[in-house]
Amino acid sequence: MSTELPFRLCVGIMLFNAKGEIFVGERLDNPGAWQMPQGGIDENEDVEEAFFREMREEIGTDKARILKIHDKPLRYKLPPRLLGRLWDGKYGGQEQTWVAAQFTGTDADINIRAHNPPEFQAWRWVEPNRILDLIVPFKRDTYCEVIAAFRDLSGR
């Protein structure tokens, strides 16, 4: 019998601004760790509903237009040091459905403190080729796949 923990179903968000830059936030619980918004898909919620809810929770707005939903879920495993510390120890990683979207608001619409507790302590727009320099190592393979899948949407 396997003791492997299941994967948490999740939506990941690659949000582009008008310049083709991508939104990233610095995690409040892990300074120096940047990521694109992401979060669990609730029971009875589809990917699009989860996308807009997570946007509201993590960046304080849902001003976006979905461009593309990646056709295959991507998985990453948590490193051993994080197992049992996240999601009440129920999951060994995440299975993410990634959504690319065009931000239709302005920077003034972004409020990373809108949700309690907030996820991010800082945010910025970055060029697609800079994201991998900011991301924690255990998510890099997933981010490489996401960037490749949505490269044509950045306009760069």
Number of C-alpha atoms within 10 A of each C-alpha: 3 4 5 8 14 13 17 18 19 23 27 28 26 27 25 25 19 13 12 19 21 25 23 24 22 21 19 15 11 12 11 14 16 24 23 19 23 21 20 19 22 13 8 7 12 11 20 14 14 21 28 18 19 24 23 18 21 25 24 18 21 19 16 18 14 16 15 15 19 16 10 10 16 19 18 16 17 18 12 9 7 12 17 14 12 12 12 8 11 14 19 21 21 20 20 25 22 25 22 26 23 20 21 15 14 11 11 7 13 18 18 22 16 15 15 9 11 17 21 24 15 16 18 12 17 17 14 19 13 11 21 17 10 16 18 13 13 12 16 16 13 16 20 13 12 20 18 11 16 19 15 9 15 21 10 11
